[in-house]
Amino acid sequence: LIGYDRVVLVDAIQSERGVAGTVYALTLDDLPTLHADAIHDASLKEALELGRRLGAPLPASIAIVAVEARNVLDFGEMLSPEVEAAVPVALERVLAAIRTGVSEGFEGGTRGLT
């Protein structure tokens, strides 16, 4: 992420009461703060904060488009039917963020985690 002004991250997510296939438009502030026991377990927020403290030129604006998945631990080549159905919605959220600016690109999307 070093050297970029704005970033849109796309990933799967598993929240406490989430429904598979739900598309979330998030910022770093929407993510929980997790404290790791080891640097290898650092969350995205922790890693970025450490980078900023060390003077890394990190993006001023980071948006996250996340699709709720039933299982985020097992790797595979196929998407679940719910996640596959959500791809067009997620793509629209990414394109909106690119068109209008990362932090303003989420109109019409599900905001925050449930």
NORVEN-V367392 format. One record per pair of residues at least 24 apart in sequence whose C-alpha atoms are under 7 Angstrom apart, sorted by the first residue. I is the first residue (numbers start at 1). GAP is how many residues later the second one is. Records with the same first field share a line. If there is no record, write none. Layout:
BEGIN
I=GAP  GAP
END
This chain:
BEGIN
1=57  58
2=54  55  56
3=54  55  56
4=54  55
5=54  55  56
6=53  54  55  56  96
7=52  54  55  56
8=54  55  56  86  94
9=54  55  56
10=54  55  56
11=54  55  56
12=54  55  56  57  60
13=53  54  55  56  59
14=54  55  56  58
15=98
17=97
18=50  96
19=49
20=48  49  50  62  63
21=46  47  48  61  62  64  65
22=45  46  64
23=43  44  45  63  66  67  87
24=41  42  43  85  86  87  88
25=39  40  41  81  84  85  86  87
26=37  38  39  85  86
27=35  36  37
30=82
61=41  42
62=40
63=39  40
65=25  28  29
END
